[in-house]
Amino acid sequence: MSDDDPFADLPDDLTEDLARAEQRLTVRIERRTYNKPVTIVEGFDDDSTDLKGLASELKRSLGTGGTVDDGAIELQGDHSDRVRDLLRDRGFSVGDA
């Protein structure tokens, strides 16, 4: 056999990438107590995404706090532009709210 396998760089589970691409996420800003902005990411499928893990990655990348609540990720502050870029980099399809 040859070491030049054209499929060697492909991930083991292609369905995970496909599931991410098929989800249509929305990012919006809400004003909460004392007029503080909160970035909300919605539209995740229940089983296909590790929301807590993704929220942790986003919080670390943005240097902010946040939580997962009712199937949505809530991040403290107005990070809508940066969150869209980070989600697209991870293979998600992101639209406007």
ABEGO torsion letter per residue (X at the ends): XBABBAAAABBABAAAAAAAAABBBBBBBBBBBGGBBBBBBBGBBAAABBAAAAAAAAAAAAGBBEBBBGGBBBBBEBAAAAAAAAAAAAGBBBBBX
